[in-house]
Amino acid sequence: MEQLKDSKTERGFSTRGRRMEPFFKRRLQTRTPLILLLSALTCSALGKDQDAKFQEISFETNDKEVAGKHNQGGKDKPWPEGLQASYKIRFIRLDHGGQAWDDGMRQTRADVNFLHHFAKVTGFNTAQKSESHRIGLLDKYPRDGFPPFVFLTGNHQIGQVSPKDIKILREYCLGGGLLIADAGSQQFHKAFLHLMRQVFPDKSMLDIADDDSLYQIPNKFPDGAPAFWHHGGKRPLGIKHEGRWVVFYHPGDMNDAWKSDGYTDVTPEMKEAALNLGVNLVYYSFVSWDQAVLKARK
C-alpha cells in the first residue's frame, strides 16, 4: 500500500477548532461555482475474474450534452452554470483507515489519470494532484459549501468508523452529497454493505437500472455500468433518498481501471468506459449539489 503524508499537512491547513472553508471563496451574481471533490480510494484487486476483463464494453458519447466553456453550461446546458476558469475540480479520497484506502494516489496515478481525462472531455479546470479527508471533516463544511461527492474503497476491511462518523456520513449524503464506493475485493464488498446498514438502517441497497439517468449524461451506457471485475457481483447498487441517489456502489473495482498501464491489465476500451462512467457520476453529483445548495440558501 502506498504511503502518504498526513492529509492535514499535505493540504496546508489545520482544522483544529474551526470549521472548514467552503470550496469556493467568491460568490457569483449567477450560480455558485461548484468545486467538485473527487475522492477516489483505489485498491489492489484481489482474485480478479480474468475472463471478465475481455467482455464487450458498450457506451457512447452523447454529443448533445457535453460540457461547454467555463461559466456556462454545455450544449443544451447539461452542466450547471457558474464554474469559473479560476476554480479547479479537486480529487478527494475518504480515508477510512482500512487497508489500501490510498492505493492509486501516487505511482499508479489512478486519480490523476481521471482528473486529466475529466479536463480533456469537459474543458473544466482540474487540480494536479489528489487530496484526502477523514469522514469527520465532512462535518466541518457549511451547508452551502460541502463536497459534491466523496469516494471510498479498499481491498479488505473498512477501518475504524465511529458512531459519530456514521452520523456525519449519513447527514452528508441526505444533505445533498453523493457517496461513491468501489469494491477492490470480496472482503471490502462485505465490509461496505455492513457499513451501509449502519449508516442507513432505514434504507435498502437497490439495483440501479440500465436506463437510469446516471448512465445517460454526458456519456450513454446503453447496457448500464460496465462490470469490470466481479468482487461483489456484476450489478451496481445504490441508496436513494427523496428520489435522488445518495450512494452509488460499484462492485467491480472501477478505479483499478483508471490506473496507468503496467498497474492494471484492462483493455483500452475498458479503461475509457471506466473513465467516462466516472465523468457521469461527477455530473450527477454536480447537479445534486447545485440543487441542494440553492435549497439551503432559501
Stockholm file with secondary structure:
# STOCKHOLM 1.0

chainA/1-298         MEQLKDSKTERGFSTRGRRMEPFFKRRLQTRTPLILLLSALTCSALGKDQDAKFQEISFETNDKEVAGKHNQGGKDKPWPEGLQASYKIRFIRLDHGGQAWDDGMRQTRADVNFLHHFAKVTGFNTAQKSESHRIGLLDKYPRDGFPPFVFLTGNHQIGQVSPKDIKILREYCLGGGLLIADAGSQQFHKAFLHLMRQVFPDKSMLDIADDDSLYQIPNKFPDGAPAFWHHGGKRPLGIKHEGRWVVFYHPGDMNDAWKSDGYTDVTPEMKEAALNLGVNLVYYSFVSWDQAVLKARK
#=GR chainA/1-298 SS CCCCCCHHHHHTCCCTTSCCCCSCSSCCSSSCCCCCBCCCCBCCCCSCCTTGGGSCCCCEECTTSCCCSTTSCCTTCCSCSCCCTTCCBBCEEEECSSTTTTBTSSTTCHHHHHHHHHHHHHCCCBCSSCEEEEGGGGGGSCTTSSCSEEEEEESSCCCCCCHHHHHHHHHHHHTTCEEEEEESSHHHHHHHHHHHHHHCTTCCCEECCTTSGGGTSSEECTTCSCCCSCSSCSSCEEEEETTEEEEEEETTCGGGGGSCTTSCCCCHHHHHHHHHHHHHHHHHHHHHHHHHHHHHHC
#=GC SS_cons         CCCCCCHHHHHTCCCTTSCCCCSCSSCCSSSCCCCCBCCCCBCCCCSCCTTGGGSCCCCEECTTSCCCSTTSCCTTCCSCSCCCTTCCBBCEEEECSSTTTTBTSSTTCHHHHHHHHHHHHHCCCBCSSCEEEEGGGGGGSCTTSSCSEEEEEESSCCCCCCHHHHHHHHHHHHTTCEEEEEESSHHHHHHHHHHHHHHCTTCCCEECCTTSGGGTSSEECTTCSCCCSCSSCSSCEEEEETTEEEEEEETTCGGGGGSCTTSCCCCHHHHHHHHHHHHHHHHHHHHHHHHHHHHHHC
//
